[in-house]
Amino acid sequence: MELEVEDRVVRISNPDRVYFPARGETKLDLVNYYLAVAEGVVRGLRERPCMLHRFPKGVTGEKVHQKRLPNGAPDWVRTVRVDFPRYGRHAYELCVTHPADVIWAVQMSTVEFHPWNSRRADVEKPDEWRIDLDPMPQAGFDDVREVARVAHEVLDELGAVGWPKTSGGKGLHIYVRIEPRWGFADVRRAAHAFAREVERRCELVDLTWWRKDRDPASVFVDYNQNTRDHTLRCAYSVRGAPEAPVSAPIRWDELPTVHPGDFTIATMPARFAQLGDLHAGIDDAVYQLDELLDWAARDERDGAEAPPPEDD
């Protein structure tokens, strides 16, 4: 079958293949979901190098992590070159600029979209600071809510606007738009200083580096997600799980009552139609990292350990 996506046409093969066995949603259901939230998902991906998580036989089958653009792309699909000096390699990754790019990627069996926190104009200068609240096995979403509340408090004091979303799993992400003045190391250092401040105010937070050494009932504020080539599911990305959960933008006033399981490809189109893209204003709320970098310098003078070396 062929679909018109604005001014472009995308051919969809095997539209009836079941991708999500919990409710029986198909590849075409996934296509229709991404069409329903196209404005939001394109905003989350626009101009960013993007890793694709592909499931050629559905989400219970093989998972393919794909940095390089799959073969056979139409000439209107854009890419950006990213280099991996440590390995002497490079890749041309998908760089979404149009809803049809997303639908073509779904045609190529993509379920999850994992963009960088920088854009192709300067891949080495992030414009997005990512706060990843990652619960340990004995922590529940109520614990994540409390850490998010404290994180919101600190962001308010900094004058930074945080844009929360569910992770698609058990955690929560908060994105902050920043001016692309700093490299990955500085953004990560600032993120670590922020995480330390949240840890000071909230006993649920454990920043111990090695997962095995953390309190199993704690929440890790994962500043390492700001390392070069680390990626998170974008807003509105589906997660490759049988229930088809979605990484869903939420309002801060919804935090006390929402649950990650509320958001799936079955429920999100109606929510999007009613509320629109809750991250629509993110590009208009740009934060400067100077104060956080001052916090990092202060902490280091006071004897705080620097973040462990980046592992890119």
C-alpha positions, 0 to 999 in steps of 0.5 A: 500500500502507498500513503501520502504524507503531506507532499511525499509518498511512502510505500508500506509493505506487510501492513498487517504484520502484528508488531505488538502482541498484547493487543494485536496492533500491527505495523499499519497501526504503528504508522497511523500512530506516528501520523497522529503525533507527527508534529510532536515526534518531528519536533523531538527529532528535527535535525538530530542524528538518530539511532533507529531501533528496528524490529523486523518481525515485531517487538518479540523478535530480533532487535536491530540497533541501527546507526547508519541509514538503512539502504534504499532510502528515498532521495528526500531523506536527509542524513548527517555524518557523525564520527567515532574517532575512538574506533576510526569510523563514521556513520551517516545517520537519519536526520528527520526534517519531515513527517515522511522521514518518520513513516519511511523509518517505520516502513523499515521496521523502526519502532523506537527513535533515539536522537542525539542531544545535538543537531546537524548544524554542529553535532559537537555542541548539544542544545539539549540537556537531558535529565534521566530519572532511572529507578532501581529495581525496588524503587517505584514510580512514586519514588520517581515522582518525588525525585522529579518534584525536587528536580523541578524545584531546583530547575525553578531556582535556576530559572530553567524550564524543564519539559517532562515526559515518561521514558516509555519504561519505569522512569521519567525524562526532563529536557531543558533546551540550552544554547549550543555553546558548550561541548558534551564534556561541559554539558555532562559536567553541568548535569552532574552538578545538578544531580548532586544538588538534587541528591543533597535535597532528596534521600531517594537519590543515589549517584553511586556510579556502579549500578551494583553498588547503588541502593536498590530502592533509590533513583539514579539521576543519570547525568551520563545521558549527556555523554556524546553518542548517548541517546534516549527515546524522543518524545512520542517514541514508542518503546519496543514492548508488547503493550506498545508504551509511548514516551509521553510528554506530560504537564508538571501538574499531571505528575502526581496522578499519571502512570507510565502505563497510561500512555500507549499507541492506543491512547496517545492519539486522542490525548494529542488531538486534545492537548497538542504537543506539550513540548511545543514551546521548548525551543523558546525557553533556552537556558544558559549553563553558566550557573551550573558550571559554577556549581560544578567548579564550587563542588570540585573546590570543596572536594567533590569527585569529578564525574567518572570518565566518559565512555564514548 
